[in-house]
Amino acid sequence: MLSHELECDAETLAPALPDTLIGEAIALLKDAGRAGLKLATAESCTGGLLSSLLTDVEGTSHVFDRGFVTYSKRSKCDLLGVPAGMIRWHGDVSEEVARAMAWGALQRSDATVAFAITGFTGKAGPTQEAGLVHMACVTEGGYCDHQLYRFGDIGRGATRVAALQAAIHHLRVAVRHPDLPSKSHPARTV
């Protein structure tokens, strides 16, 4: 049963985010509640903004279990169990690490759906692409989806908001169809 509070607007981040994003987040929470699913997040470049957005709506603890903010390489290993060798081999901004982060969040929570984000929100090193963001979503049912976005050098704040919009979209797909087959998509340039 959905609590009355899910009918309310998000409060804390509302002034800084587009109304459509807040509406989509509320719809995601309602969809997850109706399906009896519980969410967890593992965030790097968004620094917990997705978790914050999902907890800005009162009465969502039956839908949102927890969020992991794993900004450093070590925290990805310590909190999510991402193998250090994987990070050394592929880099902490990679498809492999995004998937491992999502699986780690699923395994270290009571969630049935976990979502991970890792990327470069601003100017990165000489071989790193600003606005490159990997996202992965996994479910208890075995669904595992990876998305690569190339938002471009649009700035840290704009990249984070764009990443939140993409994350909410992908989470809504997973919540509506938690038993979809696993897949990976080509990079999207936004």
C-alpha positions as CSV (number, residue, x, y, z in Angstrom):
1,M,0.0,0.0,0.0
2,L,1.3,3.4,-0.9
3,S,1.5,5.9,2.0
4,H,-0.3,9.3,1.7
5,E,3.1,11.1,1.8
6,L,3.9,9.9,-1.7
7,E,1.3,12.2,-3.0
8,C,3.4,15.2,-1.8
9,D,6.1,17.0,-3.6
10,A,9.8,16.5,-2.9
11,E,11.1,19.3,-0.7
12,T,14.8,19.6,-0.2
13,L,16.1,19.5,-3.8
14,A,13.0,20.9,-5.5
15,P,14.4,24.5,-6.0
16,A,17.5,23.2,-7.8
17,L,15.9,20.5,-10.0
18,P,13.5,20.6,-12.9
19,D,9.9,19.9,-12.0
20,T,9.7,17.1,-14.5
21,L,12.6,15.3,-12.8
22,I,10.9,15.5,-9.4
23,G,7.7,14.3,-11.0
24,E,9.5,11.3,-12.5
25,A,11.1,10.5,-9.2
26,I,7.8,10.5,-7.5
27,A,6.3,8.3,-10.2
28,L,9.3,5.9,-9.8
29,L,8.7,5.6,-6.1
30,K,5.0,4.9,-6.7
31,D,5.8,2.3,-9.4
32,A,8.2,0.6,-7.1
33,G,5.8,0.7,-4.2
34,R,3.0,-0.8,-6.3
35,A,5.3,-3.6,-7.5
36,G,6.5,-4.3,-3.9
37,L,10.1,-3.5,-4.9
38,K,12.8,-1.9,-2.8
39,L,15.6,0.3,-4.2
40,A,19.3,0.9,-3.4
41,T,21.8,3.2,-5.1
42,A,25.6,3.2,-5.5
43,E,26.8,6.6,-6.5
44,S,30.2,8.1,-7.4
45,C,30.0,11.2,-9.6
46,T,26.5,12.2,-8.4
47,G,27.7,12.2,-4.8
48,G,24.5,10.9,-3.3
49,L,22.1,13.2,-5.3
50,L,20.0,10.3,-6.5
51,S,19.6,9.0,-3.0
52,S,18.7,12.4,-1.8
53,L,16.1,12.9,-4.5
54,L,14.5,9.6,-3.7
55,T,14.4,10.4,0.0
56,D,13.1,13.9,-0.4
57,V,9.6,12.5,-0.7
58,E,8.3,11.6,2.8
59,G,7.1,8.1,3.5
60,T,9.5,6.3,1.1
61,S,11.4,4.0,3.5
62,H,9.3,1.1,2.4
63,V,10.6,1.7,-1.2
64,F,14.1,3.1,-0.7
65,D,16.4,0.9,1.4
66,R,19.8,2.7,1.2
67,G,22.3,4.6,-0.8
68,F,26.1,4.1,-1.0
69,V,28.2,7.2,-1.8
70,T,31.5,5.7,-3.1
71,Y,33.4,8.6,-4.5
72,S,36.9,7.2,-4.0
73,K,38.3,4.0,-5.5
74,R,38.9,2.5,-2.1
75,S,35.3,3.2,-1.0
76,K,34.0,1.2,-4.1
77,C,36.1,-1.7,-2.9
78,D,35.3,-1.4,0.9
79,L,31.6,-0.7,0.7
80,L,30.5,-2.4,-2.5
81,G,33.1,-5.2,-2.9
82,V,34.3,-4.0,-6.2
83,P,37.6,-5.9,-6.8
84,A,40.6,-3.5,-6.7
85,G,42.1,-5.3,-9.7
86,M,39.0,-4.5,-11.7
87,I,39.4,-0.8,-11.0
88,R,43.2,-1.0,-11.8
89,W,42.5,-2.8,-15.1
90,H,39.4,-1.0,-16.3
91,G,39.4,2.2,-14.3
92,D,36.8,3.4,-11.8
93,V,34.8,4.9,-14.6
94,S,34.0,1.9,-16.7
95,E,31.1,-0.5,-17.6
96,E,32.7,-3.2,-15.5
97,V,32.9,-1.1,-12.4
98,A,29.4,0.3,-12.8
99,R,28.0,-3.2,-13.0
100,A,30.1,-4.3,-10.0
101,M,28.9,-1.3,-8.0
102,A,25.2,-2.2,-8.8
103,W,25.7,-5.8,-7.9
104,G,27.5,-4.8,-4.7
105,A,24.7,-2.5,-3.7
106,L,22.1,-5.3,-4.3
107,Q,24.1,-7.8,-2.3
108,R,24.8,-5.4,0.6
109,S,21.2,-4.2,1.0
110,D,17.6,-5.4,1.4
111,A,16.8,-4.0,-2.1
112,T,15.4,-5.9,-5.0
113,V,16.6,-3.2,-7.5
114,A,20.0,-1.5,-7.4
115,F,21.3,1.3,-9.5
116,A,25.0,2.5,-9.9
117,I,26.5,5.7,-11.4
118,T,30.2,6.4,-12.0
119,G,31.6,9.0,-14.3
120,F,33.4,12.3,-14.9
121,T,31.2,15.3,-14.2
122,G,33.8,17.9,-15.1
123,K,37.1,18.3,-16.7
124,A,39.0,15.1,-16.1
125,G,42.6,14.1,-16.7
126,P,44.2,14.3,-20.2
127,T,42.9,10.9,-21.2
128,Q,39.5,11.2,-19.5
129,E,36.4,12.6,-21.1
130,A,34.4,15.2,-19.3
131,G,30.7,14.2,-19.1
132,L,31.4,10.5,-19.6
133,V,29.0,8.6,-17.3
134,H,28.4,4.8,-16.9
135,M,25.2,3.6,-15.3
136,A,24.2,0.1,-14.4
137,C,20.9,-1.3,-13.0
138,V,20.5,-4.8,-11.6
139,T,17.5,-6.7,-10.0
140,E,17.1,-9.8,-7.9
141,G,15.4,-11.3,-11.0
142,G,18.7,-11.2,-12.9
143,Y,18.1,-8.1,-15.0
144,C,21.4,-6.2,-15.6
145,D,21.4,-3.2,-17.8
146,H,24.3,-0.9,-18.6
147,Q,24.2,2.6,-20.2
148,L,27.0,4.8,-21.3
149,Y,26.3,8.5,-21.7
150,R,28.5,11.2,-23.2
151,F,27.0,14.4,-21.8
152,G,29.9,16.5,-23.0
153,D,31.8,19.2,-21.1
154,I,28.6,20.9,-19.8
155,G,29.8,21.5,-16.3
156,R,29.6,19.5,-13.0
157,G,26.1,20.6,-12.0
158,A,24.5,20.2,-15.5
159,T,26.1,16.7,-15.8
160,R,24.8,15.6,-12.4
161,V,21.3,16.8,-13.3
162,A,21.5,15.0,-16.7
163,A,22.7,11.9,-14.9
164,L,19.8,12.0,-12.5
165,Q,17.3,12.3,-15.3
166,A,18.8,9.3,-17.1
167,A,19.0,7.3,-13.8
168,I,15.3,7.9,-13.0
169,H,14.3,6.9,-16.5
170,H,16.4,3.6,-16.3
171,L,15.1,2.8,-12.9
172,R,11.5,3.2,-14.0
173,V,12.1,0.7,-16.8
174,A,13.7,-1.7,-14.4
175,V,10.9,-1.3,-11.9
176,R,8.2,-1.9,-14.5
177,H,10.0,-4.9,-16.0
178,P,12.4,-6.4,-13.3
179,D,12.8,-9.7,-15.2
180,L,13.9,-8.2,-18.6
181,P,17.0,-9.9,-20.1
182,S,20.4,-8.4,-19.5
183,K,21.7,-6.0,-22.0
184,S,24.2,-3.3,-22.8
185,H,23.6,-0.3,-25.0
186,P,25.8,1.8,-27.2
187,A,27.0,5.1,-25.9
188,R,24.5,8.0,-26.0
189,T,25.8,11.4,-26.8
190,V,23.4,14.0,-25.3
